Amino acid sequence: MSLVDTHSHITAEEFTNDITEILRRAGEHRLSRIMAVGSDVTSSQKAALMASEDISPLISASSGIHPHESGGFSEGLPRVIEELAFSDHVLAIGETGLDYYYNYSERDIQRKVFELHIELAKRSGKPLIVHVRDAYDDALELLNRHSKDGISGVIHSFSGTWNDACSVLDLGFYISFSGMLTFKKSDQLREIASRIPHDRILCETDSPYLAPHPLRGKRNEPSYVRYVYSVISDCLDQDQKRTEKIIFENSARLFGWE
């Protein structure tokens, strides 16, 4: 078995000086896939380039505009995001969604841009990578509005309630857990993880952010996903080899990788 990191910002400037070492460590810790997530035009282009140039066989890419960056795009997504969505090296649309915690972009613009991503996912036939913070009601309403069109995707770094999780599952979406699951005060999140159907659970780092316990405060990286796997295994009351098999199969089903 092998590990996968279904959400990492390895295009971030925090990794500029040692990306080769980061990928080496990922391989040493048995990672077989890293989703390099696009959050704006530059990171989406860089993620697709990393995947297409075979810098590492680990890397796949997504393309999208993070809700923090959605201001100014209410009339349409950048042309390059549209083009990348149909690239063979781009396996998902996003990171997109809603963030009402920071409100770096106006809420009505966030909703418009999120819906543009949903439409792009439908046209490209690729799954959505969705960011939701303090906005589950609106995000789920938008996703439900399009659910009859066969959209698929994942709520990444899940931080909602059990009722939110049930609504996500009703959509047929996956739920991904990040380093937050390992934090000492995340008992409620671990309780939710223990109740998620095994065929809907995913695992990620969201690196360079959200480094897991006991590495909080450090720069996160894909190899640290092993700490999240360990806690998920405890939540599911099973050995880690079984968890690795489940999460790999789920991620392959969603993103279409082998």
Secondary structure, 3 states (H helix, E strand, C coil): CCEEEEEECCCCHHHCCCHHHHHHHHHHCCEEEEEECCCCHHHHHHHHHHHHCCCCCCEEEEECCCHHHCCCCCCCCCHHHHHHCCCCCEEEEEEEEEECCCCCCCHHHHHHHHHHHHHHHHHHCCCEEEEEECCHHHHHHHHHHCHHHCCCEEECCCCCCHHHHHHHHHCCCEEEECHHHHCCCCHHHHHHHHHCCHHHEEECCCECCCCCCCCCCCCCCHHHHHHHHHHHHHHHCCCHHHHHHHHHHHHHHHHCCC
